Amino acid sequence: MSSYVISLQAAALIPWHFPIPKVLFTHNVEALIWKRHCAVARISIVKAICWRRVLHYSHLAERRYLNLADHVLTVSDTDRDLFARTIDPAKLTVIPTGVDLDFFRP
């Protein structure tokens, strides 16, 4: 049996009704990134756009696809903890990303 491994940005393109496991790889908590943009935005229209993105990601995209996925991969404990507020923590696995600085030295 095969499965889909997808990112949040591509999640809308996946046929969620197919009877195979689907794994969602989240390299960011998009709603959190947009909240940070809102916090530093100085122009009202930019702030409004940021809040619209926060609502989109936190209430539509992230929440919807986190719940639809059979399993969710995160890149940090912080991301896992944020997503655990929305879905069963048993569906979450942390796979840290980074660079091996001992191997990749200038």
Kinemage of the C-alpha trace (Angstrom):
@kinemage 1
@onewidth
@group {chain A} dominant
@subgroup {mainchain}
@vectorlist {calphas} color= white
{ca met a 1} P 0.000 0.000 0.000
{ca ser a 2} L 1.340 3.415 -0.870
{ca ser a 3} L 0.558 6.735 0.712
{ca tyr a 4} L 0.657 10.414 -0.053
{ca val a 5} L 3.166 12.621 1.729
{ca ile a 6} L 2.166 16.199 1.239
{ca ser a 7} L 2.860 19.691 2.458
{ca leu a 8} L 0.183 22.040 3.706
{ca gln a 9} L 0.447 24.170 0.574
{ca ala a 10} L -0.303 21.162 -1.648
{ca ala a 11} L -2.971 19.671 0.602
{ca ala a 12} L -5.839 21.225 -1.315
{ca leu a 13} L -4.804 19.282 -4.420
{ca ile a 14} L -4.920 15.841 -2.805
{ca pro a 15} L -7.927 13.563 -3.332
{ca trp a 16} L -8.641 13.058 0.365
{ca his a 17} L -11.336 10.488 -0.385
{ca phe a 18} L -8.802 7.955 -1.775
{ca pro a 19} L -8.554 5.008 0.634
{ca ile a 20} L -4.804 5.193 1.225
{ca pro a 21} L -2.873 6.667 4.168
{ca lys a 22} L -2.047 10.348 3.904
{ca val a 23} L 0.852 11.935 5.772
{ca leu a 24} L 1.007 15.706 6.091
{ca phe a 25} L 4.489 17.218 6.351
{ca thr a 26} L 4.344 20.613 8.025
{ca his a 27} L 7.575 22.532 7.797
{ca asn a 28} L 5.958 25.521 9.537
{ca val a 29} L 2.942 26.507 11.577
{ca glu a 30} L 1.606 28.915 8.974
{ca ala a 31} L -0.893 30.610 11.299
{ca leu a 32} L 1.938 31.436 13.723
{ca ile a 33} L 4.085 32.926 10.960
{ca trp a 34} L 1.214 35.166 9.855
{ca lys a 35} L 0.548 36.225 13.470
{ca arg a 36} L 4.174 37.332 13.667
{ca his a 37} L 3.787 39.329 10.449
{ca cys a 38} L 0.717 41.015 11.954
{ca ala a 39} L 2.623 41.948 15.081
{ca val a 40} L 5.203 43.945 13.124
{ca ala a 41} L 3.009 45.334 10.334
{ca arg a 42} L 2.708 49.132 10.501
{ca ile a 43} L 0.334 49.761 7.629
{ca ser a 44} L -3.345 49.061 8.281
{ca ile a 45} L -3.999 47.305 4.982
{ca val a 46} L -0.976 45.050 5.492
{ca lys a 47} L -2.141 44.234 9.011
{ca ala a 48} L -5.616 43.404 7.675
{ca ile a 49} L -4.157 41.113 5.016
{ca cys a 50} L -2.019 39.396 7.641
{ca trp a 51} L -5.009 38.761 9.911
{ca arg a 52} L -6.949 37.376 6.966
{ca arg a 53} L -4.087 34.906 6.374
{ca val a 54} L -4.034 34.003 10.089
{ca leu a 55} L -7.721 33.172 9.952
{ca his a 56} L -7.290 31.231 6.728
{ca tyr a 57} L -4.465 29.068 8.033
{ca ser a 58} L -5.580 28.614 11.607
{ca his a 59} L -9.249 27.975 10.935
{ca leu a 60} L -9.371 26.586 7.444
{ca ala a 61} L -6.221 25.118 5.993
{ca glu a 62} L -4.198 23.919 8.962
{ca arg a 63} L -7.098 22.760 11.076
{ca arg a 64} L -8.874 21.057 8.187
{ca tyr a 65} L -5.885 19.221 6.779
{ca leu a 66} L -4.438 18.294 10.167
{ca asn a 67} L -7.708 16.545 10.932
{ca leu a 68} L -7.956 14.871 7.521
{ca ala a 69} L -4.410 13.486 7.575
{ca asp a 70} L -3.720 10.038 8.955
{ca his a 71} L -0.448 11.279 10.414
{ca val a 72} L 1.316 14.637 10.686
{ca leu a 73} L 5.066 15.292 10.668
{ca thr a 74} L 6.431 18.423 12.338
{ca val a 75} L 9.964 19.789 12.471
{ca ser a 76} L 10.012 20.879 16.107
{ca asp a 77} L 8.543 20.144 19.512
{ca thr a 78} L 7.053 23.646 19.495
{ca asp a 79} L 5.161 22.947 16.272
{ca arg a 80} L 4.001 19.576 17.611
{ca asp a 81} L 2.723 21.201 20.803
{ca leu a 82} L 0.785 23.836 18.843
{ca phe a 83} L -0.792 21.221 16.574
{ca ala a 84} L -1.585 18.987 19.574
{ca arg a 85} L -4.152 21.614 20.559
{ca thr a 86} L -6.057 20.722 17.392
{ca ile a 87} L -5.499 16.993 16.849
{ca asp a 88} L -4.667 13.866 18.817
{ca pro a 89} L -0.955 14.034 19.794
{ca ala a 90} L -0.629 10.350 18.821
{ca lys a 91} L -1.010 11.482 15.180
{ca leu a 92} L 2.081 13.727 15.476
{ca thr a 93} L 5.751 12.888 14.940
{ca val a 94} L 8.659 15.324 15.203
{ca ile a 95} L 11.397 14.974 12.597
{ca pro a 96} L 13.871 17.795 13.267
{ca thr a 97} L 15.462 19.461 10.292
{ca gly a 98} L 18.815 21.139 10.223
{ca val a 99} L 22.350 21.056 8.942
{ca asp a 100} L 25.173 18.914 10.328
{ca leu a 101} L 27.647 21.679 11.138
{ca asp a 102} L 30.407 19.180 11.892
{ca phe a 103} L 30.168 17.760 8.375
{ca phe a 104} L 29.382 20.965 6.448
{ca arg a 105} L 32.148 23.304 7.510
{ca pro a 106} L 33.221 26.260 5.375
